[in-house]
Amino acid sequence: MSAKLIVHTDGGSRGNPGPAAAGFVLDDSNGRRLAARAFFLGETTNNVAEYTALIRALEAAVGLGAEQITVFSDSELLVRQIGGRYKVKSDLIRPLFDEVRTLMGRFEACNILHVRREKNQDADRLVNLALDAGHDVDEMPTGRPDAKLPDPSAKPLRLGVLISGGGRTMTNILDEIHQGRINAEISVVISSRSTVAGVARARDVGLPVEIVRKKDHPDIDAFSRRIEEVLAAAEVDLVVQGGWLCLWKIPQRYKDRVMNIHPALLPSFGGQGMWGCNVHQAVLQAGCKVSGCTVHFCTNQYDKGPIILQRCCPVYDTDTPESLGARVFEQECIAYIDAIRLFVENKIKVDGSIVRIQK
């Protein structure tokens, strides 16, 4: 894979706001097509779609290990905002702008240039395909080339997954492992409830499951020791909490080795009782214009600990807690996988309360 990549991005909304999609094509310096994807975004604005296309393209380039990248967009507004010629005044665009700037810092060189629409036909065509279809489009014939394949000679990272519900996060992680996009394996699943759907899902695919219920232990210390015993017996390298609702005391051996994902942008809307629709209802009641998810390392407090990654999505006036939750979960599926991959690749450094991502 070439260290230099060429990307064309486009985003569009039929109605502004209206049904929207974002797309990109990614080529190496020899013109070989590496990725061609578009994402149906539901109802949003043209500017959000343009920024989303750029974010997805930069993420794909990071996943391929690119060192230098040139991006072409036919949005003159976006290019001038990124270049500092225009200010970003929209509260809806500001977090997307910040995410772009953060991703640009992952490259030795990153240039974002304006191109006329007729020179951006491939990305524009993908966006229209996604809009017509009403779902994501991937034109590459063999899977997702925008995710760097793990080194098959490296030892897989052993994951312990903690659940308290349906196990959707666990299933998403397992799918990524099976498709070869994370060099890891799920060594054990621990559930704090015996009858939830996640237990059946784990057993159906042959994963070892242990039920560790808080009410079966005299205090939090005993509860925590049992969790540690199960993890240690399975030789777990990284603990991943996916819808886990119980506070437990993290032992020293797992310091900065327990990840959690929260369905809001911490430090806002966190703490005890803030889970599921409770979070999304609070976001709507506060009148927030953006929401998202946060992957962080766990401490012995609810929703505290160094933040690893965050991803944003818009909040609409017509949203319900359920519709917002579905949009946030789409971002969760991307963010958690990215965080685990960074851990696998030893690119996460914890500096006090701050996580530094190594290039």
C-alpha positions in Angstrom: 0.0 0.0 0.0 1.3 3.4 -1.0 2.0 5.9 1.8 0.5 8.6 -0.4 -3.2 8.5 -1.1 -5.6 10.5 -3.3 -9.2 10.9 -2.1 -12.3 12.5 -3.7 -15.3 13.2 -1.4 -18.8 14.4 -1.9 -22.0 14.9 0.2 -25.5 15.9 -0.8 -28.9 16.5 0.6 -32.2 16.4 -1.4 -34.1 19.2 0.4 -31.4 20.7 2.6 -32.4 19.4 5.1 -33.6 16.2 3.5 -32.5 12.7 2.6 -28.7 12.9 2.5 -25.6 10.7 1.8 -21.9 11.0 1.9 -19.3 9.2 -0.2 -15.7 9.0 -1.1 -13.3 7.2 -3.5 -9.7 6.5 -2.4 -6.8 5.7 -4.7 -3.1 5.1 -4.2 -0.5 7.2 -6.0 -0.5 4.8 -8.9 -4.2 5.3 -9.5 -5.3 1.9 -8.0 -8.7 2.1 -6.5 -8.6 1.1 -2.8 -12.1 2.1 -1.6 -15.3 3.4 -3.0 -18.1 3.8 -0.5 -21.2 5.9 0.2 -23.2 6.2 3.4 -26.9 6.9 3.6 -27.3 9.5 6.5 -31.1 9.9 6.7 -32.3 13.4 7.0 -29.7 16.1 7.4 -28.2 19.1 5.7 -25.8 19.3 2.7 -23.0 20.7 4.8 -23.3 17.9 7.3 -23.1 15.4 4.5 -20.0 17.1 3.0 -18.2 17.0 6.4 -19.3 13.4 7.0 -17.8 12.3 3.7 -14.5 14.0 4.6 -14.5 12.4 8.0 -15.2 8.9 6.7 -12.5 9.3 4.0 -9.9 10.4 6.5 -10.8 7.5 8.8 -10.3 5.1 5.9 -6.9 6.6 5.1 -5.9 6.3 8.7 -6.9 2.7 8.7 -4.8 2.0 5.6 -1.7 3.5 7.4 -1.4 6.4 4.9 1.3 9.0 5.7 0.4 11.6 3.2 -3.0 12.4 1.7 -4.5 14.8 -0.7 -8.3 15.2 -0.6 -10.4 16.8 -3.3 -13.9 18.2 -2.5 -16.3 20.1 -4.6 -17.6 22.0 -1.6 -15.9 25.3 -1.7 -17.4 26.3 1.7 -15.9 23.2 3.4 -12.5 23.7 1.8 -12.4 27.3 2.9 -13.5 26.5 6.4 -10.9 23.8 6.8 -8.3 26.2 5.4 -9.3 28.9 7.8 -10.5 31.4 5.2 -14.1 31.1 6.5 -15.3 30.8 10.1 -17.5 27.9 11.2 -20.5 29.6 12.7 -22.9 26.6 12.8 -23.2 24.7 16.1 -24.1 21.6 14.0 -20.9 21.8 12.0 -18.4 22.8 14.7 -17.9 19.3 16.2 -17.6 17.9 12.7 -15.0 20.5 11.8 -13.1 19.7 15.1 -13.1 16.0 14.2 -11.7 16.7 10.7 -8.9 18.8 12.2 -8.1 16.0 14.7 -8.0 13.4 11.9 -5.8 15.6 9.7 -3.2 15.6 12.5 -2.8 11.8 12.1 -0.9 12.4 8.8 2.5 13.7 8.0 0.9 15.8 5.3 -2.8 16.4 4.6 -4.0 18.8 1.9 -7.7 19.4 1.3 -8.3 21.1 -2.1 -11.3 22.3 -4.1 -12.2 20.6 -7.3 -15.0 21.4 -9.8 -18.0 19.0 -9.7 -17.2 17.6 -13.2 -13.9 16.4 -11.8 -15.6 14.7 -8.9 -17.9 12.4 -10.7 -17.1 9.1 -9.0 -17.8 10.4 -5.5 -20.9 12.3 -6.8 -22.2 9.1 -8.4 -21.8 7.1 -5.3 -23.7 9.6 -3.2 -26.6 9.5 -5.7 -26.6 5.7 -5.6 -26.9 5.7 -1.8 -29.7 8.3 -2.0 -31.6 6.3 -4.5 -31.1 3.0 -2.6 -31.7 4.4 0.8 -28.8 2.5 2.3 -25.0 2.4 2.3 -23.1 1.4 -0.9 -19.7 -0.3 -1.2 -18.5 -0.8 -4.8 -15.3 -2.6 -3.9 -15.8 -6.3 -4.9 -14.0 -7.9 -1.9 -15.0 -6.6 1.5 -13.8 -3.4 3.0 -10.3 -2.4 1.8 -10.5 0.7 3.9 -9.6 -1.3 7.0 -6.1 -2.4 7.3 -5.8 -6.2 7.6 -4.2 -7.5 10.7 -0.8 -9.2 10.6 -1.7 -12.9 10.5 1.5 -13.8 12.2 0.7 -11.7 15.3 -0.9 -13.3 18.3 -4.6 -12.3 18.6 -5.5 -10.0 21.4 -7.7 -11.9 23.9 -10.9 -10.0 24.7 -13.2 -10.3 27.7 -16.7 -8.9 26.9 -18.9 -7.7 29.8 -22.7 -7.5 29.0 -25.9 -6.8 30.8 -28.4 -6.9 27.9 -28.8 -7.9 24.3 -25.2 -8.1 23.3 -25.4 -5.9 20.2 -21.9 -4.5 20.8 -20.5 -8.0 21.4 -22.0 -9.2 18.1 -20.6 -6.2 16.2 -17.1 -6.9 17.6 -17.4 -10.6 16.7 -18.4 -9.7 13.1 -15.3 -7.5 12.7 -13.1 -10.3 14.0 -14.6 -12.8 11.7 -14.1 -10.5 8.7 -10.4 -10.1 9.6 -10.5 -6.5 10.5 -9.3 -6.9 14.1 -6.6 -9.3 15.2 -8.4 -10.4 18.3 -10.6 -13.2 19.7 -13.3 -13.2 22.4 -12.0 -15.4 25.1 -14.9 -15.1 27.5 -18.3 -13.3 27.9 -19.4 -12.2 31.4 -23.0 -11.3 31.9 -24.4 -9.7 35.0 -27.9 -11.1 34.2 -28.7 -14.7 33.4 -31.7 -14.3 31.1 -30.8 -11.5 28.7 -30.6 -12.1 25.0 -26.9 -11.5 24.9 -26.2 -14.7 26.8 -28.2 -16.7 24.2 -26.4 -14.9 21.4 -23.0 -15.7 22.8 -23.8 -19.3 23.4 -25.3 -19.7 19.9 -22.0 -18.8 18.3 -19.9 -20.9 20.7 -18.5 -18.3 23.0 -17.8 -19.3 26.6 -20.2 -17.5 29.0 -20.0 -16.9 32.7 -22.9 -15.4 34.7 -21.6 -13.2 37.5 -24.5 -11.5 39.3 -24.0 -8.7 41.8 -26.8 -10.0 44.0 -25.0 -13.4 44.4 -22.1 -11.7 46.2 -22.1 -10.1 49.7 -20.4 -6.9 48.6 -18.8 -5.1 45.6 -15.4 -6.4 46.6 -16.5 -10.0 46.3 -18.3 -9.3 43.1 -15.2 -7.6 41.6 -12.9 -10.4 42.7 -15.2 -13.0 40.9 -15.1 -10.9 37.7 -11.3 -10.7 37.9 -11.0 -14.5 38.5 -13.0 -15.2 35.3 -11.0 -12.7 33.3 -7.7 -14.0 34.6 -8.7 -17.7 33.9 -9.4 -16.8 30.3 -6.1 -14.9 30.0 -7.9 -11.7 28.9 -5.7 -8.9 27.6 -8.4 -6.3 27.2 -11.8 -6.0 28.8 -14.6 -4.5 26.7 -17.8 -3.4 28.4 -20.8 -3.5 26.0 -24.0 -2.5 27.7 -22.5 -3.5 31.1 -24.5 -1.7 33.9 -22.6 -2.7 37.0 -19.9 -0.8 38.8 -17.0 -3.0 39.8 -13.6 -2.3 41.3 -11.0 -2.6 38.5 -7.9 -4.4 39.8 -4.4 -3.0 39.2 -3.7 -5.7 36.6 -6.4 -4.3 34.4 -5.7 -0.6 34.8 -6.1 1.1 31.4 -7.2 -2.3 30.1 -11.0 -1.9 30.6 -12.9 0.0 27.9 -16.4 1.2 28.0 -18.6 2.9 25.4 -21.2 5.5 26.5 -24.0 6.7 24.2 -23.3 10.5 24.7 -20.4 12.9 24.5 -18.8 12.6 27.9 -18.4 14.3 30.3 -21.9 15.4 29.5 -24.9 13.1 30.2 -22.9 10.5 32.2 -23.1 8.9 35.7 -25.3 6.4 37.5 -28.6 5.8 35.8 -27.5 7.4 32.5 -27.8 4.5 30.1 -29.9 3.6 27.1 -32.9 5.8 26.4 -32.4 7.7 29.6 -29.3 9.3 28.0 -31.0 10.2 24.8 -34.1 11.6 26.6 -31.7 13.8 28.6 -30.0 15.0 25.4 -33.3 15.9 23.8 -34.6 17.7 26.9 -31.4 19.8 27.0 -32.0 20.9 23.4 -28.6 19.6 22.2 -27.9 20.0 18.4 -25.4 17.2 18.3 -24.9 14.0 20.3 -22.7 10.9 19.8 -20.7 8.4 21.7 -17.5 8.1 23.8 -15.1 5.3 24.2 -13.1 5.6 27.4 -11.0 3.6 29.8 -12.8 2.8 33.0 -12.1 3.9 36.5 -14.0 3.0 39.7 -16.6 5.7 38.9 -19.4 5.7 36.5 -18.5 7.0 33.1 -15.2 8.5 34.2 -11.7 7.7 32.9 -9.5 8.9 30.0 -11.4 9.4 26.7 -10.1 7.4 23.8 -12.4 8.3 20.9 -15.6 10.2 20.3 -17.9 10.3 17.3 -20.7 12.8 16.6 -24.1 12.7 15.0 -26.8 15.4 14.5 -29.9 15.7 16.7 -33.1 16.7 14.9 -36.2 18.5 16.2 -38.3 15.5 15.2 -36.1 13.0 17.2 -37.4 10.6 19.8 -35.1 8.8 22.3 -35.4 5.8 20.1 -34.5 7.4 16.8 -31.6 9.3 18.3 -30.4 6.1 20.0 -30.4 4.3 16.6 -28.3 7.1 15.1 -25.9 7.1 18.0 -25.5 3.3 17.9 -24.3 3.6 14.3 -21.5 5.7 15.5 -20.8 3.3 18.5 -20.3 0.4 16.0 -17.5 2.4 14.3 -15.9 4.0 17.4 -15.6 0.9 19.5 -13.9 -1.1 16.7 -11.5 1.8 16.0 -10.6 2.0 19.7 -10.0 -1.7 20.0 -7.9 -1.6 16.8 -5.8 1.2 18.2 -5.2 -0.9 21.3 -4.3 -4.0 19.3 -1.8 -1.9 17.3 -0.3 -0.4 20.5 -1.1 3.1 19.5 -2.8 4.2 22.7 -0.7 6.0 25.4 -2.3 7.2 28.6 -0.7 10.4 30.0 -2.4 11.0 33.3 -6.1 11.6 32.4 -5.4 12.2 28.7 -5.1 9.6 26.0 -2.6 10.3 23.3 -3.0 8.4 20.0 0.4 7.5 18.5 0.8 7.8 14.7 
